[in-house]
């Protein structure tokens, strides 16, 4: 996925690192252009790190599933935000833990910091660290 940041807005027109015509020329059939506010972009990056970096790394290191770690961290770090709700299906009732997509950027930051602290302090996983912008690429 390629992200292109708006570098300036002058008289209501956005400017990028290169002309819009050149950016659009890079599109191919089936491409999607998506506009995100700065807050939406930050939130997306947070979710991508948590689901795409932290949880898979925990699963790989411990042998437990990504789902296990997701539920464990949600309930350990922010139990009030992730109180399970129950869904009846046939003759059974299943607990469902809410999605992280309901969190604001600020709360997602608390979730990330809390998850790292929990992994290090409670699980002895000293290799778990906060996201490092230098490692993105």
C-alpha positions in Angstrom: 0.0 0.0 0.0 1.3 3.4 -0.9 0.4 6.5 1.1 0.9 10.0 -0.3 0.8 12.9 2.2 -0.7 16.3 1.5 2.3 18.6 2.0 0.3 21.9 1.8 -3.2 23.3 1.0 -3.1 26.6 -0.8 -6.3 28.4 -1.7 -8.2 25.2 -1.1 -6.0 23.0 -3.3 -3.9 20.2 -2.0 -0.2 19.8 -2.9 1.9 16.7 -2.8 5.6 15.9 -3.3 5.0 15.5 -7.0 2.3 16.7 -9.3 -1.1 15.1 -9.0 -1.1 14.1 -12.7 2.1 12.0 -12.0 0.6 10.4 -9.0 -2.6 9.5 -10.9 -0.5 8.1 -13.7 0.8 5.4 -11.3 -2.7 4.0 -10.9 -3.6 0.8 -12.5 -7.0 -0.9 -13.2 -8.5 -1.9 -9.8 -6.5 0.7 -7.8 -8.3 2.5 -5.0 -7.7 6.0 -3.9 -8.7 6.6 -0.2 -8.6 9.9 1.6 -7.9 9.8 5.3 -7.8 12.6 7.8 -4.6 12.8 9.9 -6.5 11.2 12.8 -7.8 8.4 10.6 -4.4 7.8 9.2 -2.8 7.6 12.7 -5.6 5.2 13.9 -5.0 3.0 10.9 -1.3 2.9 11.5 -1.9 2.0 15.2 -4.3 -0.9 14.2 -1.9 -2.1 11.6 0.9 -2.3 14.1 -1.1 -4.0 16.8 -2.8 -6.5 14.4 0.0 -6.9 11.9 3.2 -6.7 14.0 2.6 -7.3 17.7 0.0 -10.0 17.6 1.6 -12.2 14.9 5.0 -11.8 16.7 3.5 -12.9 20.0 1.8 -15.9 18.4 5.0 -16.9 16.6 7.1 -16.6 19.8 4.8 -18.3 22.2 2.9 -20.8 20.0 -0.5 -19.4 21.1 -2.8 -18.1 18.4 -3.2 -14.5 17.3 -6.9 -14.7 18.6 -5.7 -15.8 22.0 -3.3 -12.9 22.3 -5.8 -10.4 21.0 -8.4 -11.4 23.6 -5.9 -11.7 26.4 -4.4 -8.2 25.8 -7.8 -6.6 25.4 -9.1 -8.0 28.7 -5.9 -7.5 30.6 -5.2 -3.9 29.4 -8.7 -2.4 28.9 -11.3 -4.7 30.5 -13.9 -1.9 30.7 -13.6 -1.2 26.9 -13.7 -4.9 26.0 -16.4 -6.4 28.2 -17.7 -9.4 26.3 -21.3 -9.4 25.1 -23.1 -12.6 24.5 -24.6 -13.9 21.3 -27.1 -16.8 21.3 -26.6 -19.2 18.4 -29.0 -22.2 18.4 -29.0 -23.7 21.9 -25.6 -22.1 22.9 -24.5 -18.7 23.9 -21.1 -17.4 22.8 -19.1 -14.6 24.4 -17.8 -12.0 21.9 -15.1 -9.4 22.7 -15.6 -6.1 20.9 -13.3 -4.9 18.1 -10.5 -2.5 18.6 -12.0 -0.4 15.8 -14.2 1.2 18.4 -11.2 2.9 20.1 -10.2 6.5 19.5 -6.6 7.3 18.6 -5.9 8.2 22.3 -7.4 5.0 23.6 -5.6 2.9 21.0 -2.4 4.5 22.1 -3.3 3.4 25.7 -4.0 -0.1 24.4 -0.6 -0.2 22.6 1.4 1.1 25.5 -0.5 -1.2 27.9 -0.1 -4.2 25.7 3.7 -3.7 25.6 3.9 -3.2 29.3 1.8 -6.2 30.0 3.8 -8.4 27.7 7.1 -7.3 29.3 6.0 -7.1 33.0 3.4 -9.9 33.3 4.6 -12.3 30.6 8.4 -11.8 30.7 8.5 -11.0 27.0 11.3 -8.5 27.2 11.7 -8.4 23.4 8.3 -6.6 23.0 8.8 -2.9 22.5 6.7 0.1 21.4 6.4 0.8 17.6 9.6 2.3 16.2 9.1 4.6 13.2 12.7 3.8 12.1 11.7 0.2 11.6 8.6 0.9 9.4 10.4 0.5 6.1 
